[in-house]
């Protein structure tokens, strides 16, 4: 292979990765080259106006259609009266363009009745393949962190601010986050967690009206106002497990935050023990 061929092959591979085709092996072959449907209809909003067609063929000009997508998400999410109903709405939502390159919708894992809810960033390759959040290396570290304070997936509900894998694991854009955020807030309102953990800077930046980065935010408790809840939710930003895998020397701070989470949870459970 000469230098030009090599450059062309690398450019093609880069293009595949950008388009989300970066998995060499899967249980079922995904036809990434299949033409998109002529148009995609949003699910009918509950109690709202008629569905609006969204052009699917070309990548949308970023701001406008995604602004509409966020509005559509808000209308849909506000009509969900259970986690199951919300899951069905998310699965049918076509307003986030990441869905077109993802293999699976990744919504929640764990226990919707649990006192702790954890919000991460977005699915990676393993989550996209399996359809559940935090099942790869970062998820395994998250499980070990939870185990260290006596929790497992039956004691937490895990989700992300984005439900579809960004190609090549890039950070989701503000517009992509905006199109999913109404579902995230509705999930919090339906689950009513005693405490919320924001795992990493993307989740913290999306849910808290704070301009500081995660290094400044982590370990501090916030009171998050959530539409539909009459009480704010105690909320703790922490380092993301992927960051801790790359930067193990920051685990000391993560450990302090875990102890703070355990203490706050014990306090809240002592005031109102779980029913049943
Ligand atoms: N990182 C996240 O933020 N979420 C996942 O589900 C997996 C990795």
Boltz pocket constraint, residues with backbone or C-beta under 6 A from the ligand:
constraints:
  - pocket:
      binder: B
      contacts: [[A, 120], [A, 121], [A, 122], [A, 123], [A, 124], [A, 127], [A, 132], [A, 133], [A, 134], [A, 135], [A, 136], [A, 138], [A, 139], [A, 159], [A, 160], [A, 199], [A, 242]]
      max_distance: 6.0
